[in-house]
Amino acid sequence: MNAAVRMQTLAQSQAEIITRDPRWTSILARDAAADGTFFYSVRTTGLYCRPSCAARPARPENIAFHADRTAAERAGFRPCRRCKPDRPAARDLMPHAAIGFATAQCSLGVVLVAAGERGICAIAIGDSAGQLEHELEEQFPSASITAAGTTFDATIGQVIALIDAPATASNLALDIRGTPFQRKVWDALRRIPAGATASYAGVAARIGAPDSARAVAQACAANRLAIVIPCHRVVRSDGSLSGYRWGVERKRALLAREAHA
């Protein structure tokens, strides 16, 4: 088989793999609902896009899928100027309209779980339900916030199970919103395995911004989803514990549970 035929065969094989993937259907449909769930790059242009990009879809053999912006940029691709995948999606800029919440006792105090139409938007741990409810109202001032009914019991039960065993895999539907930099940081945090830790400088290096350790710390502090975005796994460069939005002692307890899992 000569080189030209071999290249054609490889291209056909790649095209078949891509077109069988359901993400290809989202690209063809320019499905805005898929934005944020994955990104795709185009080898011939050197760009990466969000699924809803209005540009004419590239040939499937030239496309690759990426879980997040960081992965696309690490692979050497630049953000498309048309769909601006390095900026928050339009739906991420929309305020929450209605949020339901529930509180319950857990091994670390009281846990509050809140969710909107797209999934869980806040998980917080504190000393009292009243304190957590007040903080929720401050975080989402434009939303209609109401106590959820018993249909929320299973969700809060899953969160309590994660608090007790933070190394457990979670399939909770999440509504994660933030700046592109924050989302890069949070994506990196979710890749830190249970039982391991990383320094702020280490996370900064992982996302390709080695001089941004302080900004990484700020992104950790802005995290609204305790446990599932594990900012408790980020420590100082010397291994000592730094601040934690929900209390350093809770951070210590979570790390101890993961270390002995």
C-alpha positions in Angstrom: 0.0 0.0 0.0 1.5 3.3 -1.1 1.6 6.4 1.2 -1.3 8.2 -0.5 -3.6 5.2 -0.2 -2.6 4.7 3.4 -3.4 8.3 4.3 -6.8 8.0 2.6 -7.6 4.9 4.5 -6.6 6.5 7.8 -8.8 9.5 7.0 -11.8 7.3 6.2 -11.3 5.4 9.4 -11.1 8.6 11.5 -14.2 10.0 9.7 -16.1 6.8 10.6 -15.1 7.1 14.3 -16.2 10.7 14.5 -19.5 10.3 12.7 -20.5 7.4 14.9 -20.0 9.6 18.0 -23.2 11.3 19.2 -21.1 14.5 19.7 -20.9 14.8 15.9 -24.7 15.0 15.8 -24.5 17.9 18.3 -22.1 19.7 16.0 -24.2 19.3 12.9 -27.2 20.5 14.8 -25.3 23.4 16.3 -26.8 22.3 19.6 -26.4 25.1 22.2 -27.6 22.7 24.9 -24.3 20.8 24.4 -22.1 23.9 25.0 -19.8 23.3 27.9 -20.2 19.5 27.8 -17.3 19.2 25.3 -15.3 21.2 22.7 -14.0 20.2 19.3 -10.9 21.2 17.3 -10.3 21.3 13.6 -6.9 20.2 12.5 -6.8 22.2 9.3 -7.5 25.5 11.0 -5.8 25.0 14.3 -8.9 26.3 16.1 -11.2 24.8 18.7 -15.0 25.5 19.0 -18.0 25.0 21.1 -20.7 22.6 19.6 -23.1 25.5 18.7 -20.5 27.3 16.5 -22.2 28.8 13.5 -19.2 28.0 11.2 -19.7 25.4 8.6 -18.7 22.0 10.1 -15.3 20.7 9.1 -14.8 17.4 7.5 -15.1 14.7 10.2 -11.6 13.3 9.6 -10.2 16.7 10.6 -12.0 16.9 13.9 -11.1 15.8 17.5 -13.1 16.1 20.6 -11.9 17.6 23.9 -13.5 17.4 27.4 -12.7 21.0 28.2 -10.9 24.2 27.0 -7.7 23.3 28.8 -7.4 20.0 26.9 -8.0 21.7 23.6 -5.4 24.4 24.3 -2.9 21.8 25.6 -3.3 20.1 22.2 -2.1 23.3 20.5 -5.5 24.7 19.4 -6.6 28.4 19.6 -10.1 29.5 20.4 -12.4 30.3 17.5 -13.1 34.0 17.1 -16.6 33.3 15.9 -18.0 31.2 18.8 -15.5 32.4 21.4 -15.2 29.1 23.3 -12.8 30.6 25.8 -15.6 32.8 27.2 -18.6 31.8 29.2 -21.4 30.4 27.1 -24.5 32.6 26.8 -26.5 30.3 29.1 -23.8 30.7 31.8 -24.5 34.4 31.8 -28.2 34.0 32.4 -29.2 34.5 36.0 -30.8 31.6 37.9 -34.6 32.0 37.8 -35.7 29.5 40.4 -33.7 27.5 42.9 -34.9 24.8 45.3 -32.8 23.8 48.3 -32.8 21.4 51.2 -30.7 21.1 54.3 -29.8 18.1 56.5 -27.5 17.0 59.2 -24.2 15.3 58.1 -21.0 14.2 59.8 -19.5 17.6 59.3 -22.4 19.7 60.5 -25.2 20.9 58.3 -25.2 20.5 54.6 -27.2 22.6 52.1 -27.8 21.4 48.5 -29.4 23.8 46.0 -30.4 23.2 42.4 -32.0 24.9 39.5 -33.2 23.7 36.1 -29.7 22.6 34.9 -28.6 20.8 38.1 -27.0 21.4 41.4 -25.6 25.0 41.7 -24.5 25.0 45.3 -23.3 22.6 48.0 -22.4 24.2 51.3 -21.4 22.9 54.7 -21.9 24.9 57.9 -23.0 25.1 61.5 -26.6 26.0 61.0 -29.3 25.7 58.4 -30.3 29.3 58.9 -26.7 30.5 58.2 -26.5 28.4 55.0 -29.9 29.6 53.7 -28.9 33.3 54.3 -25.6 32.7 52.4 -27.6 31.0 49.5 -29.8 34.1 49.2 -26.8 36.4 49.1 -25.1 34.3 46.4 -28.2 34.2 44.1 -30.0 37.5 44.8 -32.1 37.5 41.6 -33.4 34.0 42.0 -36.6 32.8 43.5 -35.4 30.5 46.3 -37.8 28.0 47.9 -37.4 24.9 50.1 -37.5 21.7 48.0 -39.9 18.9 48.7 -39.3 15.3 49.4 -38.3 14.7 45.8 -34.9 16.3 46.8 -34.3 13.6 49.4 -32.4 11.3 47.1 -30.1 14.1 45.9 -29.2 15.3 49.3 -28.7 11.7 50.4 -26.1 11.3 47.6 -24.3 14.4 48.7 -24.2 13.2 52.4 -22.8 9.9 51.1 -20.0 11.8 49.3 -19.2 13.8 52.5 -18.8 10.5 54.4 -16.8 8.9 51.5 -15.4 11.7 49.3 -13.5 9.2 47.2 -16.7 7.8 45.8 -17.5 8.6 42.2 -20.5 10.9 41.7 -23.0 11.2 38.8 -24.8 14.2 40.2 -26.0 16.7 37.5 -24.1 20.0 38.2 -24.7 23.5 37.1 -21.2 24.9 37.1 -20.8 28.6 36.2 -17.8 30.8 36.3 -15.2 32.7 34.3 -13.1 30.8 31.8 -10.1 30.9 34.3 -12.3 29.7 37.2 -13.6 26.8 35.1 -10.0 25.8 34.1 -9.1 25.7 37.7 -12.2 23.7 38.7 -11.7 21.3 35.9 -8.1 20.7 37.2 -9.4 20.2 40.7 -11.8 17.5 39.6 -8.8 15.6 38.1 -6.9 15.5 41.4 -7.5 11.9 42.5 -9.0 11.2 46.0 -6.2 10.7 48.5 -3.9 13.1 46.6 -3.3 16.8 47.0 -1.9 19.6 44.9 -0.5 23.0 45.7 -1.9 26.2 44.3 1.3 26.6 42.3 1.0 23.1 41.1 -2.6 23.7 39.9 -1.5 26.9 38.2 1.2 25.0 36.3 -1.3 22.3 35.3 -3.6 24.8 33.6 -0.7 26.5 31.8 -0.6 29.6 34.0 2.4 29.0 36.2 2.4 32.6 37.6 -1.2 32.5 38.7 -1.1 30.7 42.1 -2.9 33.5 43.8 -5.6 33.5 41.2 -6.0 29.8 41.6 -6.5 30.3 45.3 -9.2 32.9 44.5 -10.9 30.5 42.2 -10.9 27.8 44.9 -12.5 30.3 47.3 -15.2 31.1 44.7 -16.2 27.5 44.4 -19.8 27.0 45.3 -19.8 23.2 45.1 -18.2 21.6 48.1 -16.9 18.0 47.7 -17.8 17.6 44.0 -15.3 20.3 43.0 -12.7 19.2 45.5 -11.0 22.4 46.5 -10.2 20.7 49.8 -7.4 18.8 47.9 -5.4 22.0 47.3 -2.8 22.8 50.0 0.1 25.1 50.4 3.4 24.3 48.7 4.8 23.0 52.0 1.9 20.6 52.4 0.2 22.6 55.2 -3.5 23.4 55.1 -4.6 26.8 53.9 -8.0 28.3 54.1 -11.2 26.5 53.2 -14.5 28.2 52.5 -16.3 25.8 54.8 -13.7 25.7 57.5 -10.2 24.3 57.8 -11.2 21.6 60.2 -13.7 20.2 57.7 -10.9 20.3 55.1 -8.7 18.3 57.4 -11.5 15.8 58.0 -12.2 15.3 54.3 -8.5 14.8 53.5 -8.2 12.3 56.4 -11.2 10.3 55.1 -9.7 10.2 51.6 -6.3 9.1 52.9 -7.8 6.1 54.7 -10.3 5.1 52.0 
